[in-house]
Amino acid sequence: MNCNVCNCIIQPDKYKMKCPGCIPRGRGCVHRKGLCEALRKGTIRFCHECDDFPYDNLTLLENRYNKSYKYSFIKNLEYIKEHGMDAFLEAEKIRFTCSQCGKRVSVHEKKCHFCGKKY
């Protein structure tokens, strides 16, 4: 997930939950409950580099985010694989910028937190 489009980053005062990030240093992937040795050891950087991709926990998260937010972790990882991280972040910046006020829009909201424009 692009941390920049998460409520925890956009509205930290409203959302007191502190996100550890997807890959906290030395702990492996939080979505695999720290069980991904390859990520923990640094032999891979992204899930799409693994033979187990997409693994069960990611598929569960994918289904929940697709249904609730129209957001795809798997498509994002495939995009990163094909185009690179810089291109992904630029595409996300365009996708999640409010067309009315120019501020960042959260993947978790159906309207801009800053100006109220509905999406």
C-alpha positions, 0 to 999 in steps of 0.5 A: 500500500502507498502509505501516502494515501492512508488516513494514518498519514493524511490525518494523524491527529484524527487517527491515533493508530500508529501504523508500523508500515508493511515491512517494519525493520527486521520483522518481516511482512506484517501481512504474513505475520512476520513469517516472510523470511525473504522480506525480513532478510532483505533477499526480496523487496516486494511480494511480487518477487516471491514464488508464493505471490500472491499469498493467502493473507494478501489475497484476503486483504486484497478482497477486503480493500477491493470491496471497501475502497476499490484499491488493489494491492496485487495490481499495485505490486504488478504495476511496480514490477512492470514500471518501477516504484517512482512511476507507481508513486507518480500515478498514485499522486495523480490518482489521489490528489483532490481535483478541487483543492489539490490536497491528498485524498485518502484511499479510506475516504469517499470525500476529500478531508480538506474541502469535502469534495465527494469521490 
